[in-house]
Amino acid sequence: MADLLRFRDDEPVDHPAVTVDAYLEQSNAAAVRIEPGDDARALIPHLDGLRLVEVNFPAFTEGRGYSAARILREAGYTGEMRAVGDVLIDQLSAMRRCGFDAFEPDKPLDPEEAKAALATWPQVYQTAADGRAPIWKLRHG
């Protein structure tokens, strides 16, 4: 976890993550790892028992993890949502909007570049899992 970039105040979860199938069979783990093709909705009945959800991005072109994060956040998951794998600096803003609050990329990201990437778009046009108010709502409150 040396290259972990987090935007949470609590302690990082260091439990090993199990697969979705393994979690559903035992449900005593505190961390689960979602792979492309896994149905995140299967975890919704178990959100209270999870402290960490890792979502694997084996390639930067894999986008299903964005949906998994948003589905779980909208279902009420408040624990750590960590994007792992081929996470690139220019994806951070969109990932944060979907509900990711921690990143463990294959290649280290410069924290200052990450901070700049997250501040690139101060206003947004749609609602999302990050809870930011869209600009039209700010204008027409």
Phi, psi and omega in degrees: 000020182295331183257027181280127177248116186237151175232053179222157179265345182277174180288143177297144177278126181245013176289143175292139180274139177257165179291163178300314180299316179296320179297316181294333179280331183245324179049021175252006176277157179257354183222140180226150180241122178266127177258158175305134181098341175287147179265106181299334181298338178295339181273347186305318179292350186246012187300327181295335182269357183260134174256337182216132169240116173266137176240119184275132172244090183293338176215147183296342179278353180279117186251357184295336180294332176299314180295319180301315180297314182293319178302313183290321178296316181293336177278355175108007179293128182243357180285186181290130177244108188248123173275126181235153176108225185276069181262123182253156183303323183282358176264346188302317183298313179294322179295319177298320179298329180277349176120001177287137177231010176207150184221134176230080184284155175299320178249132184303143175255141176288123182303324179290322176293323178296316179299318178295320180297321181287340180263002185299318182244094183289338179241152181232161182255342181235158170284155180204184183291345181279353175078004179291140179283134178292154186299326179296327179286324177294323181286325188244014180000000000 
